[in-house]
């Protein structure tokens, strides 16, 4: 019995133990490297795939230039048309837009404060605004909001900006702080001034942030196709109220 225990606990030279330990550490290091490559290799591969090829740049450039040409054609076709809006107040919603837009299109949308998809703004139906809307017609839809929708949009989605801070319109003290010098002291005053396109309409719309609307549950049909032709873009007149109700 003692002999068997002696055989089981046979002496192993220190050199052999060091080699064995070194081998185990080497295997562990190799395994760790393989795991890291497996973890990050996919990301590196995706980054390589994300690199645009020359033909992609050419395609995007052509699409942007085509966007500019179409803009000029829209203006040329309607230059002689007399724009006579049925209301001084418009509600404009951005319904489309991507990286293939011409920089001029993007700039116009930005000047209308429609930098994000499904954002909406109140604006006056001035000749200058109507001309800008024609230029970016495939990317927006607009019309004449009723009192009910003006009130609901402001109450549900309204927020204002003072300096660099954005505030939800839940405290009339904030409204008074921002607009009190114009006699605007509460939400009802804001609604009244917007509906009537009053004397301080510009100051109020500057204070109000663009309204972040919801995407319609049933989606949109043919985004760049004009509403009158069965699409979503362009003037909807009073039918804009149906869309506002779905997106509010």
Secondary structure, DSSP 8 states (H G I E B T S, - for coil): -HHHHHHHT----HHHHHHHHHHHHHHHHHHHHHHHHHHHHHHHHHHHHHS--HHHHHHHHHHHHHHHHHHHHHHHHHTTS----S-SEEEEEE----TTS-HHHHHHHHHTT--STTEEEEEE--HHHHHHHHHTGGGEEEE---HHHHHHHHHHH-EEEETTEEEES--HHHHHHHHGGGT--SHHHHHHHHHHT-TTHHHHHHHB--EE----TT--SSTTSBGGGTSSBEEEETTHHHHHHHH-
